[in-house]
Amino acid sequence: MNTLDSLKDEVKELTKHDSAHDFEHIMRVYKNAEKICKQEKVNKNLVLTSILLHDVVSYPKSDKRSKMSSIHSAKKSKLILKKYDYSDVEIMIISNAIRDHSFSQNKTPETMEGKILQDADRLDALGAIGIARVFATGGSLNRPFYNFNDPFCKKRNPDDKTWTLDHFYQKLFKLESLMNTKSGKVEAKKRTRVLKEFLNQLKQEL
């Protein structure tokens, strides 16, 4: 068994979080990263390792520590990687990529490994799977689908802590312009179109 396979087994036991940040999420991000790596000059092994470990600590959105998830995942990744054949430099590259990938940290990763992790993770917040994840999270927090008086934020600022649909406006529609890689931007554009089509359909039904 190679190192990535061993890490997959270990991470599978560590990532039994909500359905928006479970092992299936990690494997979708892994698949996204593999596609991006084909277009970029990068150490693919370090990218995929960072993908596997990027959510080893994932606090619920309702937890005050939620914004610290990426920082705590980075720290935990260092401890995990010491059991494997990674150099100190490689561990630093991986942990920094994990630390800086989160939307809530508002950072652009310094390395290409970090940029690809960030893009691959953000792609999973878009498209059909992104829609499913938004409402899974909203449901787990007992949030209403939308603001009855202004569902599509025409006359108010989005508040995704109160209404699930506001997350489209507060975060998801921003992601396309924040992608780091060319292939990431192309895929983000496709998936953002799916979000817009969903909202157009929803407008007809409300």
Secondary structure as the mmCIF struct_conf table of DSSP 4:
data_model
#
loop_
_struct_conf.conf_type_id
_struct_conf.id
_struct_conf.beg_label_comp_id
_struct_conf.beg_label_asym_id
_struct_conf.beg_label_seq_id
_struct_conf.end_label_comp_id
_struct_conf.end_label_asym_id
_struct_conf.end_label_seq_id
HELX_RH_AL_P HELX_RH_AL_P1 THR A 3 LEU A 14
HELX_RH_3T_P HELX_RH_3T_P1 SER A 19 HIS A 21
BEND BEND1 ASP A 22 ASP A 22
HELX_RH_AL_P HELX_RH_AL_P2 PHE A 23 CYS A 37
TURN_TY1_P TURN_TY1_P1 LYS A 38 GLN A 39
BEND BEND2 GLU A 40 GLU A 40
BEND BEND3 VAL A 42 VAL A 42
HELX_RH_AL_P HELX_RH_AL_P3 LYS A 44 LEU A 53
TURN_TY1_P TURN_TY1_P2 HIS A 54 ASP A 55
BEND BEND4 VAL A 56 VAL A 57
TURN_TY1_P TURN_TY1_P3 LYS A 61 SER A 62
BEND BEND5 ASP A 63 ASP A 63
TURN_TY1_P TURN_TY1_P4 LYS A 64 ARG A 65
HELX_RH_3T_P HELX_RH_3T_P2 SER A 66 MET A 68
HELX_RH_AL_P HELX_RH_AL_P4 SER A 69 LEU A 81
TURN_TY1_P TURN_TY1_P5 LYS A 82 ASP A 85
HELX_RH_AL_P HELX_RH_AL_P5 ASP A 88 ASP A 100
HELX_RH_3T_P HELX_RH_3T_P3 PHE A 103 GLN A 105
TURN_TY1_P TURN_TY1_P6 ASN A 106 ASN A 106
BEND BEND6 GLU A 110 THR A 111
HELX_RH_AL_P HELX_RH_AL_P6 MET A 112 LEU A 123
TURN_TY1_P TURN_TY1_P7 ASP A 124 ALA A 125
BEND BEND7 LEU A 126 LEU A 126
HELX_RH_AL_P HELX_RH_AL_P7 GLY A 127 SER A 140
TURN_TY1_P TURN_TY1_P8 LEU A 141 ASN A 142
BEND BEND8 PHE A 145 TYR A 146
BEND BEND9 PHE A 148 ASN A 149
TURN_TY1_P TURN_TY1_P9 PRO A 151 PHE A 152
BEND BEND10 LYS A 154 ARG A 156
TURN_TY1_P TURN_TY1_P10 ASP A 160 THR A 162
TURN_TY1_P TURN_TY1_P11 THR A 164 LEU A 165
HELX_RH_AL_P HELX_RH_AL_P8 ASP A 166 GLN A 170
TURN_TY1_P TURN_TY1_P12 LYS A 171 LYS A 171
HELX_RH_3T_P HELX_RH_3T_P4 LEU A 172 LYS A 174
HELX_RH_AL_P HELX_RH_AL_P9 LEU A 175 LEU A 178
BEND BEND11 THR A 181 THR A 181
HELX_RH_AL_P HELX_RH_AL_P10 LYS A 182 GLU A 205
#
